[in-house]
């Protein structure tokens, strides 16, 4: 079951085995049977639980990454525009995410028009969004009325790093669970759609050491386990954005966070084959 894979329910229904009263099993046989059932349960659990999740992280009260949250200001207007697009239907490919997705509208517009406009694609990216904001948007109309063949999801970079007061936005485990919750919600609300889940792009901070240099690979390694070979496919091409020194290439990411047109061209090339396959 999908729920078990994503760690939202790990309770296995009790197994009831009945035996005819006239054929009682000796105590040794019962012990052997019990041991076998216990071993089987452990094996099944290890096979179906993809990500070990701390139960505390499933509590929205303590994990902001899975607590749906709206943002003030013009964000609400952007959300309502997406709701209106969804109500019109006809979306075959949905791009969902934060500013990196959002900027297909300007920095990557030429590449978008060449590659995704013909596919009847819609861009539901909003700058500065985190997993909790995407969760709120999905639960408040942005998925109503559409049934895309593929959803291209890139989210989570804004759950890393620190707030202006120096406090961490989310722990690595919380960020992983936030993206996992987004994928789970997509599959719950749009069971007929496939999800092309992208690894979080590398990033750096021009003012100092990369704040998430070690975190992003950890998150991506965990998200790769969500790839089920059928409805969810994980693709990580972040290495294409690095220079020979292993750092973010400034000729592709002028601000060390968002791609320029060359960067968006690399993105389009990297997902061309998997997207075409998933749309069949």
Buried (B, 14 or more C-beta within 10 A) or exposed (E): EBEBBBBBEEEEEEEEEEEEEEEEEEEEEEEEEEEEEEEEEEEEEEEBBBBEBBEEBBEBEEBBBBBBBEBEEEBEEBBEEBBEBBEEEEBBBBBBBBBBBBBBEEBBBEBBEEBBEEBEBBBBBBBEBBBBBBBBBBEBBBBEBBBBBBBBBBBBBBBBBEEEEEEBBBBBBBBBBBBBBBBBBBBBBBEEBBBBBBBBBBBBBEEEEBBBBEBBBBBBEBBBBBBBEEBBBBBBBBEBBBEEEEBBBEEBBEEBBBBBBBBBBBBBEBBEEBBEEBBE
